[in-house]
Amino acid sequence: MLETSLYLTPGVATAIFVVACISGYRYRSVWKAEGPVWQLWLWGLVAGIGLLTVGFLPMQPG
């Protein structure tokens, strides 16, 4: 069976989730203000990667 050694601890997962939420808020702020497109890409990618990481990496077995 395929075994992965890549796990998230609860603290790291929480930190990634908080950063993703703040990035999503910044994305929405730039979007509403019709700001620069590069900022939309930056904040959107940070939020997306953070949420995908928390969503698809397993938590550390206890």
mmJSON file of the N, C-alpha and C atoms, coordinates in Angstrom:
{"data_MODEL":{"atom_site":{
"group_PDB":["ATOM","ATOM","ATOM","ATOM","ATOM","ATOM","ATOM","ATOM","ATOM","ATOM","ATOM","ATOM","ATOM","ATOM","ATOM","ATOM","ATOM","ATOM","ATOM","ATOM","ATOM","ATOM","ATOM","ATOM","ATOM","ATOM","ATOM","ATOM","ATOM","ATOM","ATOM","ATOM","ATOM","ATOM","ATOM","ATOM","ATOM","ATOM","ATOM","ATOM","ATOM","ATOM","ATOM","ATOM","ATOM","ATOM","ATOM","ATOM","ATOM","ATOM","ATOM","ATOM","ATOM","ATOM","ATOM","ATOM","ATOM","ATOM","ATOM","ATOM","ATOM","ATOM","ATOM","ATOM","ATOM","ATOM","ATOM","ATOM","ATOM","ATOM","ATOM","ATOM","ATOM","ATOM","ATOM","ATOM","ATOM","ATOM","ATOM","ATOM","ATOM","ATOM","ATOM","ATOM","ATOM","ATOM","ATOM","ATOM","ATOM","ATOM","ATOM","ATOM","ATOM","ATOM","ATOM","ATOM","ATOM","ATOM","ATOM","ATOM","ATOM","ATOM","ATOM","ATOM","ATOM","ATOM","ATOM","ATOM","ATOM","ATOM","ATOM","ATOM","ATOM","ATOM","ATOM","ATOM","ATOM","ATOM","ATOM","ATOM","ATOM","ATOM","ATOM","ATOM","ATOM","ATOM","ATOM","ATOM","ATOM","ATOM","ATOM","ATOM","ATOM","ATOM","ATOM","ATOM","ATOM","ATOM","ATOM","ATOM","ATOM","ATOM","ATOM","ATOM","ATOM","ATOM","ATOM","ATOM","ATOM","ATOM","ATOM","ATOM","ATOM","ATOM","ATOM","ATOM","ATOM","ATOM","ATOM","ATOM","ATOM","ATOM","ATOM","ATOM","ATOM","ATOM","ATOM","ATOM","ATOM","ATOM","ATOM","ATOM","ATOM","ATOM","ATOM","ATOM","ATOM","ATOM","ATOM","ATOM","ATOM","ATOM","ATOM","ATOM","ATOM","ATOM"],
"id":[1,2,3,4,5,6,7,8,9,10,11,12,13,14,15,16,17,18,19,20,21,22,23,24,25,26,27,28,29,30,31,32,33,34,35,36,37,38,39,40,41,42,43,44,45,46,47,48,49,50,51,52,53,54,55,56,57,58,59,60,61,62,63,64,65,66,67,68,69,70,71,72,73,74,75,76,77,78,79,80,81,82,83,84,85,86,87,88,89,90,91,92,93,94,95,96,97,98,99,100,101,102,103,104,105,106,107,108,109,110,111,112,113,114,115,116,117,118,119,120,121,122,123,124,125,126,127,128,129,130,131,132,133,134,135,136,137,138,139,140,141,142,143,144,145,146,147,148,149,150,151,152,153,154,155,156,157,158,159,160,161,162,163,164,165,166,167,168,169,170,171,172,173,174,175,176,177,178,179,180,181,182,183,184,185,186],
"type_symbol":["N","C","C","N","C","C","N","C","C","N","C","C","N","C","C","N","C","C","N","C","C","N","C","C","N","C","C","N","C","C","N","C","C","N","C","C","N","C","C","N","C","C","N","C","C","N","C","C","N","C","C","N","C","C","N","C","C","N","C","C","N","C","C","N","C","C","N","C","C","N","C","C","N","C","C","N","C","C","N","C","C","N","C","C","N","C","C","N","C","C","N","C","C","N","C","C","N","C","C","N","C","C","N","C","C","N","C","C","N","C","C","N","C","C","N","C","C","N","C","C","N","C","C","N","C","C","N","C","C","N","C","C","N","C","C","N","C","C","N","C","C","N","C","C","N","C","C","N","C","C","N","C","C","N","C","C","N","C","C","N","C","C","N","C","C","N","C","C","N","C","C","N","C","C","N","C","C","N","C","C","N","C","C","N","C","C"],
"label_atom_id":["N","CA","C","N","CA","C","N","CA","C","N","CA","C","N","CA","C","N","CA","C","N","CA","C","N","CA","C","N","CA","C","N","CA","C","N","CA","C","N","CA","C","N","CA","C","N","CA","C","N","CA","C","N","CA","C","N","CA","C","N","CA","C","N","CA","C","N","CA","C","N","CA","C","N","CA","C","N","CA","C","N","CA","C","N","CA","C","N","CA","C","N","CA","C","N","CA","C","N","CA","C","N","CA","C","N","CA","C","N","CA","C","N","CA","C","N","CA","C","N","CA","C","N","CA","C","N","CA","C","N","CA","C","N","CA","C","N","CA","C","N","CA","C","N","CA","C","N","CA","C","N","CA","C","N","CA","C","N","CA","C","N","CA","C","N","CA","C","N","CA","C","N","CA","C","N","CA","C","N","CA","C","N","CA","C","N","CA","C","N","CA","C","N","CA","C","N","CA","C","N","CA","C","N","CA","C","N","CA","C","N","CA","C","N","CA","C"],
"label_alt_id":[null,null,null,null,null,null,null,null,null,null,null,null,null,null,null,null,null,null,null,null,null,null,null,null,null,null,null,null,null,null,null,null,null,null,null,null,null,null,null,null,null,null,null,null,null,null,null,null,null,null,null,null,null,null,null,null,null,null,null,null,null,null,null,null,null,null,null,null,null,null,null,null,null,null,null,null,null,null,null,null,null,null,null,null,null,null,null,null,null,null,null,null,null,null,null,null,null,null,null,null,null,null,null,null,null,null,null,null,null,null,null,null,null,null,null,null,null,null,null,null,null,null,null,null,null,null,null,null,null,null,null,null,null,null,null,null,null,null,null,null,null,null,null,null,null,null,null,null,null,null,null,null,null,null,null,null,null,null,null,null,null,null,null,null,null,null,null,null,null,null,null,null,null,null,null,null,null,null,null,null,null,null,null,null,null,null],
"label_comp_id":["MET","MET","MET","LEU","LEU","LEU","GLU","GLU","GLU","THR","THR","THR","SER","SER","SER","LEU","LEU","LEU","TYR","TYR","TYR","LEU","LEU","LEU","THR","THR","THR","PRO","PRO","PRO","GLY","GLY","GLY","VAL","VAL","VAL","ALA","ALA","ALA","THR","THR","THR","ALA","ALA","ALA","ILE","ILE","ILE","PHE","PHE","PHE","VAL","VAL","VAL","VAL","VAL","VAL","ALA","ALA","ALA","CYS","CYS","CYS","ILE","ILE","ILE","SER","SER","SER","GLY","GLY","GLY","TYR","TYR","TYR","ARG","ARG","ARG","TYR","TYR","TYR","ARG","ARG","ARG","SER","SER","SER","VAL","VAL","VAL","TRP","TRP","TRP","LYS","LYS","LYS","ALA","ALA","ALA","GLU","GLU","GLU","GLY","GLY","GLY","PRO","PRO","PRO","VAL","VAL","VAL","TRP","TRP","TRP","GLN","GLN","GLN","LEU","LEU","LEU","TRP","TRP","TRP","LEU","LEU","LEU","TRP","TRP","TRP","GLY","GLY","GLY","LEU","LEU","LEU","VAL","VAL","VAL","ALA","ALA","ALA","GLY","GLY","GLY","ILE","ILE","ILE","GLY","GLY","GLY","LEU","LEU","LEU","LEU","LEU","LEU","THR","THR","THR","VAL","VAL","VAL","GLY","GLY","GLY","PHE","PHE","PHE","LEU","LEU","LEU","PRO","PRO","PRO","MET","MET","MET","GLN","GLN","GLN","PRO","PRO","PRO","GLY","GLY","GLY"],
"label_asym_id":["A","A","A","A","A","A","A","A","A","A","A","A","A","A","A","A","A","A","A","A","A","A","A","A","A","A","A","A","A","A","A","A","A","A","A","A","A","A","A","A","A","A","A","A","A","A","A","A","A","A","A","A","A","A","A","A","A","A","A","A","A","A","A","A","A","A","A","A","A","A","A","A","A","A","A","A","A","A","A","A","A","A","A","A","A","A","A","A","A","A","A","A","A","A","A","A","A","A","A","A","A","A","A","A","A","A","A","A","A","A","A","A","A","A","A","A","A","A","A","A","A","A","A","A","A","A","A","A","A","A","A","A","A","A","A","A","A","A","A","A","A","A","A","A","A","A","A","A","A","A","A","A","A","A","A","A","A","A","A","A","A","A","A","A","A","A","A","A","A","A","A","A","A","A","A","A","A","A","A","A","A","A","A","A","A","A"],
"label_entity_id":["1","1","1","1","1","1","1","1","1","1","1","1","1","1","1","1","1","1","1","1","1","1","1","1","1","1","1","1","1","1","1","1","1","1","1","1","1","1","1","1","1","1","1","1","1","1","1","1","1","1","1","1","1","1","1","1","1","1","1","1","1","1","1","1","1","1","1","1","1","1","1","1","1","1","1","1","1","1","1","1","1","1","1","1","1","1","1","1","1","1","1","1","1","1","1","1","1","1","1","1","1","1","1","1","1","1","1","1","1","1","1","1","1","1","1","1","1","1","1","1","1","1","1","1","1","1","1","1","1","1","1","1","1","1","1","1","1","1","1","1","1","1","1","1","1","1","1","1","1","1","1","1","1","1","1","1","1","1","1","1","1","1","1","1","1","1","1","1","1","1","1","1","1","1","1","1","1","1","1","1","1","1","1","1","1","1"],
"label_seq_id":[1,1,1,2,2,2,3,3,3,4,4,4,5,5,5,6,6,6,7,7,7,8,8,8,9,9,9,10,10,10,11,11,11,12,12,12,13,13,13,14,14,14,15,15,15,16,16,16,17,17,17,18,18,18,19,19,19,20,20,20,21,21,21,22,22,22,23,23,23,24,24,24,25,25,25,26,26,26,27,27,27,28,28,28,29,29,29,30,30,30,31,31,31,32,32,32,33,33,33,34,34,34,35,35,35,36,36,36,37,37,37,38,38,38,39,39,39,40,40,40,41,41,41,42,42,42,43,43,43,44,44,44,45,45,45,46,46,46,47,47,47,48,48,48,49,49,49,50,50,50,51,51,51,52,52,52,53,53,53,54,54,54,55,55,55,56,56,56,57,57,57,58,58,58,59,59,59,60,60,60,61,61,61,62,62,62],
"pdbx_PDB_ins_code":[null,null,null,null,null,null,null,null,null,null,null,null,null,null,null,null,null,null,null,null,null,null,null,null,null,null,null,null,null,null,null,null,null,null,null,null,null,null,null,null,null,null,null,null,null,null,null,null,null,null,null,null,null,null,null,null,null,null,null,null,null,null,null,null,null,null,null,null,null,null,null,null,null,null,null,null,null,null,null,null,null,null,null,null,null,null,null,null,null,null,null,null,null,null,null,null,null,null,null,null,null,null,null,null,null,null,null,null,null,null,null,null,null,null,null,null,null,null,null,null,null,null,null,null,null,null,null,null,null,null,null,null,null,null,null,null,null,null,null,null,null,null,null,null,null,null,null,null,null,null,null,null,null,null,null,null,null,null,null,null,null,null,null,null,null,null,null,null,null,null,null,null,null,null,null,null,null,null,null,null,null,null,null,null,null,null],
"Cartn_x":[0.842,0.0,0.885,0.422,1.18,1.103,2.242,2.327,2.936,2.328,2.886,3.37,4.465,4.988,4.694,3.819,3.481,2.169,2.274,1.105,1.085,-0.09,-0.237,-0.549,0.145,-0.217,-1.394,-2.154,-3.291,-2.886,-1.76,-1.308,-0.951,-0.238,0.147,-1.089,-2.003,-3.233,-4.041,-4.103,-4.819,-4.153,-2.824,-2.093,-2.302,-2.245,-2.468,-3.887,-4.86,-6.254,-6.455,-5.836,-5.963,-5.349,-4.16,-3.521,-4.39,-4.993,-5.864,-7.103,-7.67,-8.841,-8.488,-7.362,-6.927,-6.634,-6.028,-5.744,-7.03,-8.025,-9.312,-9.987,-9.856,-10.404,-9.696,-8.37,-7.604,-7.982,-8.187,-8.62,-9.93,-10.876,-12.186,-12.06,-11.204,-11.014,-10.441,-9.439,-8.839,-9.844,-10.611,-11.599,-12.672,-13.192,-14.232,-13.707,-12.43,-11.835,-11.334,-11.494,-10.997,-9.512,-8.767,-7.338,-6.554,-5.232,-4.366,-4.618,-4.538,-4.806,-3.755,-2.504,-1.461,-1.763,-2.396,-2.765,-3.89,-4.82,-5.866,-5.257,-4.315,-3.655,-2.876,-2.156,-1.348,-2.227,-3.232,-4.082,-4.938,-5.393,-6.194,-5.402,-4.161,-3.32,-2.956,-2.623,-2.287,-3.489,-4.66,-5.867,-6.182,-6.116,-6.427,-5.474,-4.181,-3.186,-3.341,-3.593,-3.777,-4.976,-6.101,-7.303,-7.16,-6.519,-6.285,-5.335,-4.342,-3.408,-4.135,-4.928,-5.66,-6.688,-7.273,-8.322,-7.827,-6.624,-6.197,-5.015,-4.312,-3.252,-3.836,-3.48,-4.05,-3.47,-4.267,-3.799,-2.888,-1.998,-1.058,-1.823,-1.555,-2.254,-1.83,-2.775,-2.494,-2.378],
"Cartn_y":[-1.177,0.0,1.237,2.287,3.525,4.283,4.497,5.187,6.567,7.586,8.929,9.397,10.114,10.633,12.121,12.632,14.044,14.234,14.739,14.952,16.383,16.872,18.183,17.991,18.721,18.738,19.706,19.583,20.492,21.971,22.279,23.674,24.236,23.437,23.874,24.0,23.064,23.129,24.372,24.711,25.907,27.162,27.21,28.375,28.541,27.452,27.514,27.987,27.482,27.883,29.375,29.878,31.298,32.167,31.781,32.53,32.495,31.347,31.234,32.127,32.187,33.038,34.524,34.929,36.323,36.647,35.721,35.937,36.046,35.248,35.339,36.678,37.179,38.488,39.583,39.478,40.459,40.374,39.156,38.98,39.725,39.524,40.165,41.681,42.186,43.63,44.234,43.582,44.081,43.997,42.925,42.738,43.832,44.107,45.125,46.52,46.782,48.086,48.179,47.107,47.017,47.361,46.708,46.931,46.216,46.213,45.598,44.09,43.621,42.208,41.309,41.787,40.935,40.651,41.59,41.342,40.32,40.359,39.342,37.955,37.825,36.532,36.117,37.037,36.708,36.202,36.987,36.61,35.387,35.287,34.12,32.833,32.885,31.679,31.274,32.246,31.927,31.29,31.866,31.318,29.93,29.772,28.482,27.382,27.68,26.674,26.302,27.297,27.017,26.125,26.425,25.619,24.221,24.107,22.776,21.952,22.607,21.906,21.359,22.208,21.761,20.705,20.814,19.9,18.513,18.44,17.182,16.488,17.178,16.507,15.948,14.73,14.129,14.748,14.654,15.1,14.027,14.448,13.536,12.541,11.253,10.256,10.396,10.254,10.448,9.181],
"Cartn_z":[0.0,0.0,0.0,-0.673,-0.778,0.542,1.142,2.427,2.203,2.757,2.644,4.013,4.011,5.264,5.403,4.551,4.557,5.313,6.541,7.39,7.886,8.215,8.838,10.32,11.155,12.567,12.727,13.794,13.975,14.005,14.604,14.663,13.297,12.503,11.159,10.275,10.376,9.585,9.946,11.216,11.651,11.101,11.152,10.648,9.139,8.396,6.948,6.659,7.415,7.218,7.505,8.554,8.901,7.802,7.307,6.217,4.963,4.677,3.505,3.658,4.832,5.061,4.917,5.471,5.345,3.876,3.158,1.737,0.931,1.263,0.599,0.863,2.056,2.388,1.587,1.496,0.707,-0.772,-1.277,-2.666,-2.905,-2.013,-2.164,-2.074,-1.193,-1.064,-2.341,-2.914,-4.152,-5.297,-5.331,-6.388,-6.337,-5.125,-4.973,-5.319,-5.013,-5.304,-6.743,-7.502,-8.868,-8.927,-8.046,-7.94,-9.03,-8.89,-9.894,-10.028,-11.257,-11.532,-10.887,-10.801,-10.216,-8.748,-8.037,-6.64,-6.545,-7.492,-7.513,-7.659,-8.585,-8.776,-7.536,-6.941,-5.753,-4.617,-4.242,-3.11,-3.422,-4.66,-5.042,-5.01,-5.498,-5.47,-4.05,-3.214,-1.818,-1.122,-1.304,-0.679,-1.223,-2.532,-3.148,-2.741,-2.77,-2.394,-0.914,-0.073,1.354,1.617,0.977,1.201,0.61,-0.549,-1.116,-0.242,0.33,1.218,2.441,3.085,4.273,3.904,2.727,2.328,1.912,1.346,0.772,1.461,2.344,3.099,4.397,4.746,5.944,7.221,8.276,9.581,10.171,11.038,11.67,12.539,12.338,13.173,14.628,15.487,16.902,17.587],
"occupancy":[1.0,1.0,1.0,1.0,1.0,1.0,1.0,1.0,1.0,1.0,1.0,1.0,1.0,1.0,1.0,1.0,1.0,1.0,1.0,1.0,1.0,1.0,1.0,1.0,1.0,1.0,1.0,1.0,1.0,1.0,1.0,1.0,1.0,1.0,1.0,1.0,1.0,1.0,1.0,1.0,1.0,1.0,1.0,1.0,1.0,1.0,1.0,1.0,1.0,1.0,1.0,1.0,1.0,1.0,1.0,1.0,1.0,1.0,1.0,1.0,1.0,1.0,1.0,1.0,1.0,1.0,1.0,1.0,1.0,1.0,1.0,1.0,1.0,1.0,1.0,1.0,1.0,1.0,1.0,1.0,1.0,1.0,1.0,1.0,1.0,1.0,1.0,1.0,1.0,1.0,1.0,1.0,1.0,1.0,1.0,1.0,1.0,1.0,1.0,1.0,1.0,1.0,1.0,1.0,1.0,1.0,1.0,1.0,1.0,1.0,1.0,1.0,1.0,1.0,1.0,1.0,1.0,1.0,1.0,1.0,1.0,1.0,1.0,1.0,1.0,1.0,1.0,1.0,1.0,1.0,1.0,1.0,1.0,1.0,1.0,1.0,1.0,1.0,1.0,1.0,1.0,1.0,1.0,1.0,1.0,1.0,1.0,1.0,1.0,1.0,1.0,1.0,1.0,1.0,1.0,1.0,1.0,1.0,1.0,1.0,1.0,1.0,1.0,1.0,1.0,1.0,1.0,1.0,1.0,1.0,1.0,1.0,1.0,1.0,1.0,1.0,1.0,1.0,1.0,1.0,1.0,1.0,1.0,1.0,1.0,1.0],
"B_iso_or_equiv":[0.0,0.0,0.0,0.0,0.0,0.0,0.0,0.0,0.0,0.0,0.0,0.0,0.0,0.0,0.0,0.0,0.0,0.0,0.0,0.0,0.0,0.0,0.0,0.0,0.0,0.0,0.0,0.0,0.0,0.0,0.0,0.0,0.0,0.0,0.0,0.0,0.0,0.0,0.0,0.0,0.0,0.0,0.0,0.0,0.0,0.0,0.0,0.0,0.0,0.0,0.0,0.0,0.0,0.0,0.0,0.0,0.0,0.0,0.0,0.0,0.0,0.0,0.0,0.0,0.0,0.0,0.0,0.0,0.0,0.0,0.0,0.0,0.0,0.0,0.0,0.0,0.0,0.0,0.0,0.0,0.0,0.0,0.0,0.0,0.0,0.0,0.0,0.0,0.0,0.0,0.0,0.0,0.0,0.0,0.0,0.0,0.0,0.0,0.0,0.0,0.0,0.0,0.0,0.0,0.0,0.0,0.0,0.0,0.0,0.0,0.0,0.0,0.0,0.0,0.0,0.0,0.0,0.0,0.0,0.0,0.0,0.0,0.0,0.0,0.0,0.0,0.0,0.0,0.0,0.0,0.0,0.0,0.0,0.0,0.0,0.0,0.0,0.0,0.0,0.0,0.0,0.0,0.0,0.0,0.0,0.0,0.0,0.0,0.0,0.0,0.0,0.0,0.0,0.0,0.0,0.0,0.0,0.0,0.0,0.0,0.0,0.0,0.0,0.0,0.0,0.0,0.0,0.0,0.0,0.0,0.0,0.0,0.0,0.0,0.0,0.0,0.0,0.0,0.0,0.0,0.0,0.0,0.0,0.0,0.0,0.0],
"pdbx_formal_charge":[null,null,null,null,null,null,null,null,null,null,null,null,null,null,null,null,null,null,null,null,null,null,null,null,null,null,null,null,null,null,null,null,null,null,null,null,null,null,null,null,null,null,null,null,null,null,null,null,null,null,null,null,null,null,null,null,null,null,null,null,null,null,null,null,null,null,null,null,null,null,null,null,null,null,null,null,null,null,null,null,null,null,null,null,null,null,null,null,null,null,null,null,null,null,null,null,null,null,null,null,null,null,null,null,null,null,null,null,null,null,null,null,null,null,null,null,null,null,null,null,null,null,null,null,null,null,null,null,null,null,null,null,null,null,null,null,null,null,null,null,null,null,null,null,null,null,null,null,null,null,null,null,null,null,null,null,null,null,null,null,null,null,null,null,null,null,null,null,null,null,null,null,null,null,null,null,null,null,null,null,null,null,null,null,null,null],
"auth_seq_id":[1,1,1,2,2,2,3,3,3,4,4,4,5,5,5,6,6,6,7,7,7,8,8,8,9,9,9,10,10,10,11,11,11,12,12,12,13,13,13,14,14,14,15,15,15,16,16,16,17,17,17,18,18,18,19,19,19,20,20,20,21,21,21,22,22,22,23,23,23,24,24,24,25,25,25,26,26,26,27,27,27,28,28,28,29,29,29,30,30,30,31,31,31,32,32,32,33,33,33,34,34,34,35,35,35,36,36,36,37,37,37,38,38,38,39,39,39,40,40,40,41,41,41,42,42,42,43,43,43,44,44,44,45,45,45,46,46,46,47,47,47,48,48,48,49,49,49,50,50,50,51,51,51,52,52,52,53,53,53,54,54,54,55,55,55,56,56,56,57,57,57,58,58,58,59,59,59,60,60,60,61,61,61,62,62,62],
"auth_comp_id":["MET","MET","MET","LEU","LEU","LEU","GLU","GLU","GLU","THR","THR","THR","SER","SER","SER","LEU","LEU","LEU","TYR","TYR","TYR","LEU","LEU","LEU","THR","THR","THR","PRO","PRO","PRO","GLY","GLY","GLY","VAL","VAL","VAL","ALA","ALA","ALA","THR","THR","THR","ALA","ALA","ALA","ILE","ILE","ILE","PHE","PHE","PHE","VAL","VAL","VAL","VAL","VAL","VAL","ALA","ALA","ALA","CYS","CYS","CYS","ILE","ILE","ILE","SER","SER","SER","GLY","GLY","GLY","TYR","TYR","TYR","ARG","ARG","ARG","TYR","TYR","TYR","ARG","ARG","ARG","SER","SER","SER","VAL","VAL","VAL","TRP","TRP","TRP","LYS","LYS","LYS","ALA","ALA","ALA","GLU","GLU","GLU","GLY","GLY","GLY","PRO","PRO","PRO","VAL","VAL","VAL","TRP","TRP","TRP","GLN","GLN","GLN","LEU","LEU","LEU","TRP","TRP","TRP","LEU","LEU","LEU","TRP","TRP","TRP","GLY","GLY","GLY","LEU","LEU","LEU","VAL","VAL","VAL","ALA","ALA","ALA","GLY","GLY","GLY","ILE","ILE","ILE","GLY","GLY","GLY","LEU","LEU","LEU","LEU","LEU","LEU","THR","THR","THR","VAL","VAL","VAL","GLY","GLY","GLY","PHE","PHE","PHE","LEU","LEU","LEU","PRO","PRO","PRO","MET","MET","MET","GLN","GLN","GLN","PRO","PRO","PRO","GLY","GLY","GLY"],
"auth_asym_id":["A","A","A","A","A","A","A","A","A","A","A","A","A","A","A","A","A","A","A","A","A","A","A","A","A","A","A","A","A","A","A","A","A","A","A","A","A","A","A","A","A","A","A","A","A","A","A","A","A","A","A","A","A","A","A","A","A","A","A","A","A","A","A","A","A","A","A","A","A","A","A","A","A","A","A","A","A","A","A","A","A","A","A","A","A","A","A","A","A","A","A","A","A","A","A","A","A","A","A","A","A","A","A","A","A","A","A","A","A","A","A","A","A","A","A","A","A","A","A","A","A","A","A","A","A","A","A","A","A","A","A","A","A","A","A","A","A","A","A","A","A","A","A","A","A","A","A","A","A","A","A","A","A","A","A","A","A","A","A","A","A","A","A","A","A","A","A","A","A","A","A","A","A","A","A","A","A","A","A","A","A","A","A","A","A","A"],
"auth_atom_id":["N","CA","C","N","CA","C","N","CA","C","N","CA","C","N","CA","C","N","CA","C","N","CA","C","N","CA","C","N","CA","C","N","CA","C","N","CA","C","N","CA","C","N","CA","C","N","CA","C","N","CA","C","N","CA","C","N","CA","C","N","CA","C","N","CA","C","N","CA","C","N","CA","C","N","CA","C","N","CA","C","N","CA","C","N","CA","C","N","CA","C","N","CA","C","N","CA","C","N","CA","C","N","CA","C","N","CA","C","N","CA","C","N","CA","C","N","CA","C","N","CA","C","N","CA","C","N","CA","C","N","CA","C","N","CA","C","N","CA","C","N","CA","C","N","CA","C","N","CA","C","N","CA","C","N","CA","C","N","CA","C","N","CA","C","N","CA","C","N","CA","C","N","CA","C","N","CA","C","N","CA","C","N","CA","C","N","CA","C","N","CA","C","N","CA","C","N","CA","C","N","CA","C","N","CA","C","N","CA","C","N","CA","C","N","CA","C"],
"pdbx_PDB_model_num":[1,1,1,1,1,1,1,1,1,1,1,1,1,1,1,1,1,1,1,1,1,1,1,1,1,1,1,1,1,1,1,1,1,1,1,1,1,1,1,1,1,1,1,1,1,1,1,1,1,1,1,1,1,1,1,1,1,1,1,1,1,1,1,1,1,1,1,1,1,1,1,1,1,1,1,1,1,1,1,1,1,1,1,1,1,1,1,1,1,1,1,1,1,1,1,1,1,1,1,1,1,1,1,1,1,1,1,1,1,1,1,1,1,1,1,1,1,1,1,1,1,1,1,1,1,1,1,1,1,1,1,1,1,1,1,1,1,1,1,1,1,1,1,1,1,1,1,1,1,1,1,1,1,1,1,1,1,1,1,1,1,1,1,1,1,1,1,1,1,1,1,1,1,1,1,1,1,1,1,1,1,1,1,1,1,1]
}}}
